[in-house]
Amino acid sequence: MNVRQSLLELAARHHLNPQHTRQLLQGAGLADEPPGLAVWLPRGVAVLAAALGGLGVVMWIAANWDTMGRMGHFALLQGLVLATGVGAALLAQARAPLGLLALLGIGALFAYFGQTYQTGADPWQLFALWGALALPLCLGARSDVLWAPWALVVVTAISLWVHTHSGHRWSVHPEQLQVHVLAWSALLVLVGALSSPWQRYTGAGIWGFRTAATLAVCAVTLTALGGLFFGTVRAQYPLGVLLLALGAGLLGTPRWFDVFALSAVALGLNALLVGGLVRWLGEGSWNNDWLGRLTLIGLFAAGLLAASVSGILRLSRRASTSGESA
């Protein structure tokens, strides 16, 4: 319910004049500036400006690819990384946005290097090197403004590594099980490194962890679904279900509870279980009864979603109660 809209409707119903309407809103605490706006609005604008500035430099180089020489492009990108890196080290107030600009500059520099010299390196190697060189920057900035995009870079490197070591194909086959297990292990290490127990070392906040967890859930879910629907059921499917179930159990404990990450894991697990039911019904005696299959799938999906939401809300209330008592 929108409190402001309800109060305005109440004022209109009782024909309050503008002065009385302002007094009504002020009494409800809605006439003042939202708390924290003066702090977070400049930070948000600075981060948005840094992101748009970094992307603008990349687009400008792409638009002037033939008009500037190779040395000019390299000088511009290296100068951007150097200037923003030094600025992030010296200016504490602007450390996060300048660090983000430096991180984008590092990626643009490697992309331009790969396009210019055609080294033959696999794409995952460039992303892995990008993540490795940006890691000290993230540790120094200690802000989710850098950790969230850094997690995206690392997950992209892992995904491209899987694609390279799977014969440059995205399908799922039994012989790729070891590759997928190694990739999932790397994703778990990433999520664990950005979790709260390591926060005092990394400086990563809740959104860095949530970004890594969400991307990891997407990677595991898509791979497991591939193992379910590419021909016969592959081992990736039951392993994916087991991994997400263990993740849901861990995130449901008081120490590791996070409603966002738990919701993402629950959604991935629901998708895998519903997909398993679809596969089972497609191979069973229900094959010709499409209406019955759709009804059963819909009921199962709705019940599973309702149970997941109910459980997450119960855990959320328990966490809120524990936080208030502490």
VOGU-3710 file (C-alpha; in Angstrom, 3 decimals, decimal comma):
1> mnvrqsllel> 0,000/0,000/0,000  1,265/3,501/-0,914  0,926/5,593/2,254  1,375/8,912/0,468  -1,318/8,090/-2,083  -3,689/6,987/0,676  -3,167/10,235/2,566  -3,727/12,298/-0,557  -6,956/10,419/-1,236  -7,999/11,046/2,385
11> aarhhlnpqh> -7,257/14,769/2,019  -9,278/14,935/-1,198  -12,183/13,071/0,385  -12,347/15,579/3,261  -11,632/18,600/1,030  -8,501/19,677/2,900  -6,793/22,818/1,662  -3,092/22,703/0,599  -1,855/23,897/4,006  -3,740/21,204/5,900
21> trqllqgagl> -2,636/18,605/3,354  1,011/19,563/3,944  0,455/19,314/7,702  -1,082/15,861/7,243  1,896/14,669/5,206  4,319/16,251/7,666  2,641/14,485/10,576  3,101/11,184/8,727  6,771/11,956/8,158  6,348/12,220/4,388
31> adeppglavw> 7,052/15,918/3,936  10,776/15,733/4,635  13,582/14,439/2,473  13,984/10,646/2,707  16,648/9,677/5,253  20,031/9,045/3,723  19,154/10,679/0,403  21,790/13,392/0,820  24,423/10,675/1,307  23,408/8,042/-1,236
41> lprgvavlaa> 22,196/10,208/-4,105  25,619/11,802/-4,828  27,274/8,401/-4,535  24,792/6,835/-6,910  25,190/9,640/-9,422  28,991/9,368/-9,183  28,891/5,607/-9,790  26,511/6,041/-12,732  28,751/8,755/-14,155  31,796/6,495/-13,823
51> algglgvvmw> 30,045/3,601/-15,564  28,770/5,796/-18,393  32,166/7,501/-18,680  34,010/4,201/-19,021  31,552/2,866/-21,578  31,706/6,215/-23,385  35,483/5,933/-23,780  35,111/2,411/-25,182  32,409/3,497/-27,641  34,415/6,565/-28,657
61> iaanwdtmgr> 37,433/4,414/-29,522  35,211/2,031/-31,495  33,683/4,975/-33,385  37,125/6,436/-34,178  38,881/3,149/-34,876  40,353/4,280/-38,182  40,970/7,949/-37,398  43,300/7,410/-34,420  46,505/5,442/-34,600  47,249/2,343/-32,586
71> mghfallqgl> 49,512/4,244/-30,214  46,830/6,876/-29,684  44,300/4,252/-28,652  46,721/2,554/-26,296  47,827/5,874/-24,807  44,231/6,898/-24,178  43,269/3,625/-22,505  46,457/3,359/-20,462  46,138/6,985/-19,426  42,555/6,341/-18,334
81> vlatgvgaal> 43,569/3,370/-16,186  46,558/5,212/-14,703  44,667/8,424/-13,936  41,640/6,720/-12,396  43,828/4,285/-10,427  45,898/7,118/-8,944  42,739/9,113/-8,276  41,145/6,165/-6,481  44,250/5,797/-4,313  44,409/9,477/-3,368
91> laqaraplgl> 40,746/10,546/-3,198  38,889/8,518/-0,585  35,543/10,203/-1,307  35,681/9,271/-4,990  37,437/5,917/-4,571  34,503/3,724/-5,564  33,461/5,514/-8,802  37,070/6,068/-9,885  37,850/2,430/-9,111  34,895/1,354/-11,246
101> lallgigalf> 36,159/3,525/-14,087  39,615/1,969/-13,729  38,102/-1,542/-13,782  36,224/-0,761/-16,997  39,400/0,765/-18,431  41,346/-2,439/-17,731  38,734/-4,464/-19,583  38,737/-2,046/-22,506  42,537/-2,163/-22,665  42,595/-5,962/-22,853
111> ayfgqtyqtg> 39,785/-6,028/-25,397  41,660/-3,571/-27,596  44,899/-5,517/-27,175  43,182/-8,735/-28,237  41,572/-7,081/-31,249  44,774/-5,374/-32,338  47,362/-8,113/-32,068  45,228/-11,253/-32,450  47,356/-13,203/-29,978  45,315/-16,370/-30,388
121> adpwqlfalw> 44,430/-16,415/-26,686  41,078/-17,867/-25,787  38,489/-15,296/-24,670  38,349/-16,800/-21,188  42,040/-16,032/-20,710  41,467/-12,326/-21,334  38,595/-12,249/-18,851  40,627/-14,232/-16,325  43,530/-11,810/-16,686  41,118/-8,891/-16,400
131> galalplclg> 39,765/-10,316/-13,155  43,238/-11,031/-11,788  44,552/-7,527/-12,497  41,409/-5,886/-11,141  41,499/-7,909/-7,912  43,991/-5,594/-6,104  41,846/-2,663/-7,183  38,753/-4,252/-5,617  40,633/-5,114/-2,424  41,839/-1,531/-2,173
141> arsdvlwapw> 38,469/0,087/-2,862  36,559/-2,316/-0,551  33,233/-1,493/-2,157  30,469/-3,456/-3,854  30,615/-0,891/-6,640  33,679/-2,849/-7,804  33,012/-6,294/-6,360  29,686/-6,727/-8,181  31,075/-6,109/-11,705  34,238/-8,020/-10,788
151> alvvvtaisl> 32,074/-11,044/-9,936  30,436/-10,714/-13,368  33,874/-10,685/-15,025  34,977/-13,800/-13,120  31,771/-15,724/-13,872  32,119/-14,792/-17,540  35,691/-16,138/-17,498  34,497/-19,392/-15,922  31,676/-19,771/-18,460  34,010/-19,145/-21,392
161> wvhthsghrw> 36,484/-21,621/-19,909  33,748/-24,261/-19,852  32,864/-23,444/-23,457  36,510/-23,773/-24,529  37,099/-27,078/-22,734  33,782/-28,511/-23,956  34,788/-28,454/-27,605  33,530/-24,884/-28,133  29,915/-25,927/-27,718  27,265/-25,143/-25,130
171> svhpeqlqvh> 25,593/-28,561/-25,165  25,912/-30,907/-22,181  27,458/-34,368/-22,609  28,640/-37,027/-20,141  32,313/-36,489/-20,978  31,987/-32,841/-19,892  31,103/-33,745/-16,310  34,600/-33,066/-14,973  34,688/-29,666/-16,675  31,331/-28,692/-15,203
181> vlawsallvl> 32,268/-29,912/-11,716  35,462/-27,835/-11,817  33,502/-24,798/-13,008  30,897/-25,214/-10,281  33,674/-25,561/-7,702  35,193/-22,291/-8,926  31,787/-20,616/-8,636  31,420/-21,869/-5,064  34,862/-20,478/-4,215  33,828/-17,115/-5,685
191> vgalsspwqr> 30,574/-17,005/-3,704  32,350/-18,065/-0,521  35,082/-15,453/-0,981  32,499/-12,669/-1,216  30,415/-13,907/1,716  30,232/-12,232/5,113  32,901/-14,329/6,933  35,539/-12,918/4,573  34,172/-9,389/4,571  36,838/-8,024/6,899
201> ytgagiwgfr> 39,496/-9,109/4,397  37,762/-8,257/1,121  35,515/-5,349/2,091  32,779/-6,905/-0,055  29,252/-6,080/1,026  25,935/-7,761/0,601  25,487/-6,879/-3,086  28,812/-8,317/-4,146  27,815/-11,591/-2,512  24,325/-11,480/-3,992
211> taatlavcav> 25,649/-10,809/-7,485  28,045/-13,749/-7,288  25,381/-16,046/-5,820  22,790/-15,123/-8,453  25,206/-15,636/-11,327  26,345/-18,960/-9,852  22,729/-20,135/-9,558  22,093/-19,184/-13,194  25,173/-21,094/-14,361  24,353/-24,239/-12,368
221> tltalgglff> 20,660/-24,175/-13,317  21,267/-23,749/-17,047  23,900/-26,486/-17,112  21,690/-28,877/-15,140  18,742/-28,166/-17,445  21,020/-28,939/-20,381  21,886/-32,237/-18,728  18,180/-32,955/-18,379  16,989/-32,192/-21,911  20,003/-32,989/-24,161
231> gtvraqyplg> 19,178/-36,599/-25,037  19,341/-38,961/-22,084  19,533/-37,455/-18,606  23,151/-36,576/-17,779  24,782/-36,660/-14,365  24,872/-32,852/-14,419  21,150/-32,752/-13,642  21,070/-34,667/-10,324  24,329/-33,005/-9,273  22,818/-29,592/-10,003
241> vlllalgagl> 19,706/-30,429/-7,967  21,872/-31,676/-5,091  24,100/-28,603/-5,192  21,193/-26,157/-5,137  19,456/-28,122/-2,393  22,603/-27,975/-0,261  22,909/-24,260/-1,030  19,312/-23,678/0,073  19,932/-25,572/3,288  23,071/-23,569/4,024
251> lgtprwfdvf> 21,459/-20,214/3,248  18,528/-21,157/5,465  20,731/-21,314/8,572  20,835/-18,222/10,814  24,530/-17,572/10,173  24,330/-17,624/6,366  20,771/-16,460/5,842  20,224/-13,993/3,026  16,720/-13,634/1,633  17,892/-12,507/-1,816
261> alsavalgln> 20,395/-15,328/-2,350  18,027/-17,909/-0,871  15,253/-16,747/-3,220  17,591/-17,101/-6,210  18,592/-20,621/-5,150  14,963/-21,580/-4,537  13,974/-20,305/-7,980  16,739/-22,324/-9,637  15,806/-25,429/-7,666  12,136/-24,997/-8,576
271> allvgglvrw> 13,060/-24,720/-12,251  15,062/-27,948/-12,081  12,335/-29,866/-10,262  9,610/-28,661/-12,623  11,866/-29,489/-15,566  12,363/-32,990/-14,152  8,611/-33,459/-13,951  8,206/-32,262/-17,536  10,840/-34,756/-18,693  9,246/-37,603/-16,718
281> lgegswnndw> 5,759/-36,893/-18,022  7,056/-36,668/-21,583  8,446/-40,184/-21,370  5,640/-41,840/-19,404  2,122/-42,958/-20,117  0,957/-39,330/-20,056  2,534/-38,727/-23,460  -0,784/-38,371/-25,317  -2,718/-36,570/-22,580  -1,373/-33,047/-23,083
291> lgrltliglf> -4,153/-31,408/-21,036  -3,487/-33,645/-18,064  0,238/-33,007/-18,323  -0,214/-29,243/-18,410  -2,580/-29,366/-15,432  -0,255/-31,518/-13,368  2,786/-29,405/-14,242  0,932/-26,205/-13,394  -0,281/-27,540/-10,053  3,142/-28,885/-9,167
301> aagllaasvs> 4,877/-25,619/-10,108  2,336/-23,528/-8,177  2,580/-25,726/-5,091  6,361/-25,754/-5,212  6,482/-21,970/-5,559  4,003/-21,500/-2,713  6,009/-23,789/-0,443  9,233/-21,974/-1,319  7,776/-18,528/-0,652  6,202/-19,675/2,603
311> gilrlsrras> 9,461/-21,175/3,811  11,522/-18,117/2,861  9,063/-15,770/4,596  9,175/-17,903/7,731  12,976/-17,857/7,727  12,949/-14,107/7,087  10,664/-13,498/10,072  12,888/-15,684/12,222  15,952/-13,718/11,143  14,175/-10,413/11,882
321> tsgesa> 13,137/-11,639/15,316  16,673/-12,807/16,092  18,094/-9,458/14,947  15,698/-7,489/17,153  16,388/-9,638/20,205  20,145/-9,307/19,664
//
